[in-house]
Amino acid sequence: MDINRLVESLHPLERKAVPFLAKCSTLKELMKLSKLSEAEAMRALQWLENKGVLKISSEVKETVQLDSNGKEYLKKGLPERRFLEALKKSPLPIKDIGKAASLSAEEATVCLGLLKSKAAISIDKGVVSVTDHGLKALSKEWLEEAFLKRISKGGVEPSALSPEERFSYDIFRKRKDIVRSDLEKIKRFELTDVGKALSKEKIKAGDAIDRLKPDMLRDGSWKGKTFRRYDVTINVPKICRGKRHFVNQATDYAKQVWIEMGFKEMQGPMVNTCFWNFDALFTAQDHPVRDLQDTFYMKSPAKGKLPDKKLVDKVRAMHEHGGDLESIGWQYRWDPETAKRIILRTHTTVLSAKTLAALKKSDRPAKFFAVGRCFRNEAIDWSHLFEFNQTEGIVIDENANFRHLLGYLKRFFTKLGFPQARFRPAYFPYTEPSVEIDVFHPMHNKWVELGGAGIFRPEVVEPLLGEAVPVLAWGPGFDRIMMEYYKITDLRDLYKNDLSQLRGMRQWMR
């Protein structure tokens, strides 16, 4: 490597670090010699490693450190010594020793037990006296005191403690906030051959100009100066920017596509009555989709209010005998109490029902969409969750037809990156005719099923709008589209709390 070119490319932080690289081997030592902060020194080492100047390694070391009480005892003396000093002049009642030795009640109690076990004190009728053994102990430094002094000079590894120090350490660990064990992460570095050659160069921090400033251009002070050489090919530390969750990115994009196509967004609560979620959509009250194994019912409150009686009566009539249409309905007695039950919405089509019921004739024709969370009582595995995202759309227009429906869907999926779409005949409770939507996946070279669409049945539209106007409708699931885009094979990965996944997930761009 050309050392001169390498020198020209050094950042100011690297220039401050290089003169000391041969004199140390750890991050802390470099910080001390170069006067760089930890962040600056670490950044310099990372950049130098990218340039092949050194190699960084890490190790975790356990050290014994003084805690808050240990630091206080090092200044004032151990409670045991102060306890004995208070008894040196004359014996004292147990209740008075704490005050005489400036000890807390807890410390005095601990000292009483420790010194009694060492035969340093004797107790007679509640009065404590120091023994000859205790007086001798006061005249010399204790092992515990020597241990505190040693670890006060810097953390000591437990393996480096002598048997006597280990004994003191074990005693102090049983007491409150005297010593603690810390795990210290040590950054080491080793110079490569390039680094050894670079460390011999005479490099000063201000030798090269890092950036060209306007005043330098005005006064000409840039002339004759050396400018730092930039290497745009070198690896740099990865920076994880703040961004929205990738699921939100995808749903926001879908919303933008519908808005660009002239649709207005429908919004509403995730908790609804069965009336809006099922009955208004002409789903029979004994349909299996309403069973507990498919739908989440609320316990409190268990029931809600029905809407306007006129609308309720129309829906009732449609279910019982087909209302005023050429329909026989479902031929059963409709139960309003069943319609009052509160559930987590099983589809965003509930928003379509509410929108149609609130739409005025003067507002037509109209186009609406929704992208939202839905809930079904599914067993969780790689392809099923109890919550999922669905994109919903309706077009209300007297002149709308089936070809328009297919055109809207093709346009939407083309904007999502699937220009090839096909439609297969299907059956859904509230649309007729109905189709299943497939899109061609170019990478996997296969057709992927995404959801259903159709034209709302008159039994749905007439009670809500007051007349049987054509309403184009669709509600494909959106999670599968996201899985394909993000290369996720397990639906559960869409919502797991994995920071590395969130940081590494690519931006949604179509």
N, C-alpha and C positions, 0 to 999 in steps of 0.2 A: 504493500500500500504506500502511496505517495504521502509521506508525513507532512510535507508542506501544504498539500491540499487539505489534509485532515485538520491541520492547525487553523487554516483559513475558514473551516466550516464550524469551528467551535462556538457554542453559545456562551454569552457572558458568564453564566453559572458554571459551565464546564471549564472555562478559563480560570475561574476562582478555585475549582477543585483539583485540576490537573497537577499543579505544583506540589500537592500533598499526597498524591496517590501512592507514591513509593514509600511514604513514611507511616502509613497506617493500613489497616485491613478491615475495619468495621465502619459502619455508618456513623456511630457515635464519635469515634476517633476523628473522622473526617470533619464532622460538625465542629468539634473543639478546635481543630487546627485552622480550618478555613473560615470560621465565624459564620458559616451558613446555617440557616434554620433547617429543621428536619425535612420540611417539604422541599426546600431548595436543594439540599444535598442529595435527597433521594431522586429528585428529578434529574439532577446532573448525572448521577450514576446510571440511571435508566437510559438516558441519551447516549452516554459513553458506551454502555453495553450494546446498544443498537449499532454503534459505529465499530464494534469489534475491539474496543480498547480494554475491556475487562469483562469478567463474568460474576454475576451476583448470585449468592446463595443465602438461604435462610435457615435458622435453627431456633428452636424454642428451648429456653433454659429456665429452670425453676430456681428462684432465689428466696432467701429468708430476709425479710425487711422489718424495720421497726414500725409499729403501728402507733396510733395517737397516744395511748397510755405509756408505751415504751419510750417515746420521745420525752414525755413529761418526767418519767422516772429517771431518765438519764440526767436531767437537769437538777431535779429536786432530791434524787435518791430513792431507792426502792422503799416501798411502804414498810417492809420488814425492818429495814435499818432505822427508819424514822420511828417505828414502833419501839425498838430497843433503846434508841436514844432518849425517848420520852421517859423510859423506866430507869435510866441510868442514875438519876439523882435519888429517886425514891420510888417505892411501889405505888401503884395507882389502882383504884377500882376499875373494873372492866368498862363501866359506862363512861369513864372520864378519859380513857386513853385516846379515843378517836380525836377528840378536841385538842388534846395536848400534842398529838403527833400530826395534826392537820390532815386527818384521814377521813374518808367517807365511812359510813357505817358498814358498807359492804367490804371495803378494803380492811377495816379493823377486824372484821370477822374472819377474813381470809388469813390475815397475819396471825391471828390468835391460834388458828389451827396449824399453820405451817411451823411457827416457832415452837409450839408445844411438841410437835412431832420431832423437832431437832433438839429437844431438851434445852432450848435457849431461854425458856421462861418457865415459871411455876405458878400455879394458881391455888390460892388458899382462901376459902370463904369469900369468893368474889373479888379478891385483890390479887393483882398480877405483879410478880417480881421477876427481875432478870437474874439468871443463874450465872455461875462462874463461866460456864461454857458459852453463854450468851455474851458476856463481857469480852471474852477472848475473840469471839467472832467479830465484834465491833472494831477490833484493832487491825484487821486485815481486809483486803479486797476479796469479795466473794466471787465464786465461779459465775454466778448469774450476772453480776455487774460487769465482769470481764467480757462475757458473751454479748451483752448489750452494746458495749463500747466497740466491739469488733464489727458487728453488723451495722452500726451507725455510720461506718466509713464507706459503706456500699454493700449491695446485696451479696450474700454468700450462698453458694449452692449447698443444699443439704448434704450432698456426698462429700463435701470438703470439711464438714464439721468433725472435730475430735470427739471421742467418746464423752468427755466431760461437757463439751458444748452441746452435744446431742441430748444429754441429760437435762441441761438447762432449757433447751429448746422445747423438749417434751413437757416440762413443767409449765413454761410460759404459755404454751398452746392451750392449756386447760384454763388459763385465766383470761380476763377480758381485755381485748385490744392492746396487748403488749407486743406481740409479734404476729406477722402474717406471712403466708407463702404466696409469692407472685409468679406468674408465668411471663417471662420476658422474651419477646421475639427479637432476635439479633440478626441484623443484616450484615453479611460479610461480602467482600469482593476480592477477586484475585486478578492481577494484571496478566493480559496476554502478551505475546511478543510485541504486538503493535503498541500496547499500553506501556511496556517497558521502554520502547524507543521514544514514545511520546513524552514520557515523564522526564526524559533527559533534555527536552527542548526548553528553552527559556521563554516562558509564556507569561505575559502580564494581563491582568484583567481588562485594561482599557486599550489594548493594542489594536483592536478591530472595532469598526463602527457597525452596530447591529441594525440600525435603521436610519434612513435618510429623512431628515426633517425639513420643513419648509424654510426655516430660518437659515439652514445650511446652504440651501439653494440660493437664497437672497444675498447672503454675504460671501458666498464662494468658499466657505470654510471646508467644504467637502474635498477640495482639490488636494491631491497628494496624500489622501488618507487611504487606509486599507479597509475594505468592506468585507463583512462576513460572507462566506460562500454558502449558499443554501443547497441542500441535497433533497430534492423533492421525492426521491425514490426510497428514502430510508424509512424503516418502521418507526412508528411513534407510539407511545402508550395509548391504549384505547380509551376513549372518553364516551361514556354512556349518557346521552342527552336525555332531558326530561321529555316525555311524550305521552299521549293518551294510550290507554290500554288498546291492544290491537283489535279486540272485538268491537270496541267503540269506534275505532277508525273505520272498520268495515261497515258498520251500520250507518255511520255518518255519511259515507260515500253513497250507500244505497239511497238514503234520503235525498242527497244532492241530485242523483240521477232522476228521481221522480219529479223533483222541483223543476229541473231543466226541461222536463217533458210537459210542464204546465199543470202538475197536480198540486193540490193543497194537502197539508198533513192533518191526519186525524189523531187526536190524543184522548186518553181516558184512563181511568183507574184499572189496576190489575185485578181488583176484587169487584165482582159483579153478581147480580142475582141470576138465577137460572133462566128467568124470563128473557133477559137480553142475550145471554150466552147460548141458549138452546131454543126456547119457545118461540121467540121472535124470528128465528131462522128455520121454523117449521120442522124442528127435531122432536119426534114423538117423546112423550114423557116416560115411555117404557123402553126407549132405545138403549142398547148396551153401553153407549158412550157415556151415559149418565151414571153408570155404576161406580161404586167406591173404588174398584180396582183401576179405574181410568181417571177419575176426577177427584180433586182435593176440595172437600167441603169444610167450611168454617164452623168452629164450635161456638164462638162468642164474638159477635152475635151470629146466631144460626140462620136468621131470616131477615129479609129487608122489605122495603115497600115496593109495591107494583106501581107502574106509571099511570098516566091518565086512563080513566075507566073506559073511555071510548076506544082507545088503542087496545086495551086488554080484551074487551069484548070482541073486537075484530080478530085478534089472534086466537081467542077461544073458539070462535065460530069456524075459523080456518082449520083448526085441529079437529073439531068434532064432526063437521060435515062439509067442509070446503067453502064455507061462506057463500058469496054470490058468484063464485067462479064455477066453471064446469069441472069441478073437482069433488071428490067424496071425502076429502080430508083423511084423518086416521081412524075415524069411526070409534071413538072412545070418549068417556066423560073427562074433560080437561079439569085438572085440579089446581086452583090458584095457590094453595099452600106449597105444593111442589115447586111452582114457579118462583116462590119467594125465597127459596133456599139460596144461601150465599156461597159462592165458590171463587177459587182462583181461576181466572179466565183460561180456557183451554185452547183458545185461538184468538187472533186479533180481529176476526170477523165480527166479534161483538161490537167493535168500533164502527164497522160498516152499518150494522143494524141501527145503532144509536144515531149515526149521521143521517141515514135515510129518514128516520122518524122525525128529525128536526129540520129537514130540508123543505124550504118553501118552493112552490111552483115557479116563482119568479127567479129563483136561483139556478134553475136548470137551463141548459145542460151544465154538468159539473163533473169534475174529476178529483178523486181523493186517494190518498195513500196512507199507510202506517207501517212503521218498522218497530216491533216491540217484543217483549218477553212474554212467553206463554208457559203454562204448567200442566203437566199430565202425570198421573201416578204410574210411572214406568219403573221397572226394575233397572238399576243402573249397571251398564256395561260399556264396552268401547263404542257402541253405536247408539246408546240410549241414555238420556238424562231426564230428570223430572222437570227440567226447565229448558226452553229452547227459544230461539229467535225466529220470528216469522215476518215476512213482508206482505202486506195486504194492499189491495187496490180495488177501487170500483169506478166505473164510468156510468153516469146516468144521462141518457140521451135517447130521445124517441127514435132517432135515426141510426142508433148503434146496432151493429150486427156481429155475427161470429167472426167474420174476417177482421173486423177492427180489433177484437179481442186478441187474435193471434198476432196482429201487427204490433200492438202495445207490448206484448210479452217478448216478441223477437227483438224489439228495440231495446228493452230493458236488459235482457241477457247479453245482447251484443255489447252494451256499455260496461257490463260486468266482466267482459273478456271471453264470452262464449257466443261467437257469431253464428254457430250452427245450432238450431233448436228444432225439435220435432214434437209433434203432439199426437197422443194416442187416445182413443175413446175410453171414457171411464165413467164411474158412477159416484156422485156425492149427494148427500141428503138434501141440500138446498140449491143445487144448480142443475140445469138441464137445457141444452146439452152440456156435458162435462168432458174435460180432457186432462190427461196426465202430461206433465212437461218433462221432456228429456233434453239435455244439452250434450254436445259432443266435446269430450275432454281431449284437447290436442296432444298433451304429453302422454296420457295413458292410452290414447287411441281407442276410446270406448265411449258409449253413451251412458250418461249419469242421470238418474231420476231425481228431480228436484221438488215436485209438488203438483198441486192441482189447480184447475181454473174452470170457468164456465160462465153461464148466464143465469142469474138468480131466477128461481121458479116464481111464477105469479103468486103462489101461496105465501112467498116471503115478501114480495114487493108490494102487493095490493094493500095489506093492513098497514104497512109503514108509510107508503107514499100516498095512499088513497086511490091509486090507479095502477094498472099493470104496465109500467113503462120498462123498456129493456134496460137492464143493469148488468154490465160486464163486471165480472168479479174474479179475483185470483188470490191465492194465499200460500205460495210456496215457502217451505222452510228455508232459512238463510244460513243455518250453521254448516250445512254440507258445502255450500259455496265457499265459506270461510276455510273449512278444512282443506279443500282442494287448493286454495290460494296459498295458505300458510304451510302446506305439506304436513298437516297434522293427521295422524291415523287413528287417534283415540279422542272421542268427543270430550272426555274428562279433562284433556289437556288445554281446552279453551279457557278453563277457569281455575286451574291450579295456581297456588301462590309460589311460583318458581321465578326468582329474580333473574337468574341467568337466562331463562326463556324470554322473559319480558324485555331484557336488555338486548338480546340477540335477535328478536323477531323483526323482520323487515317491515318497512313502511308500506301501508296499503296504497298502491299506485296502479291505476289502470289506464 
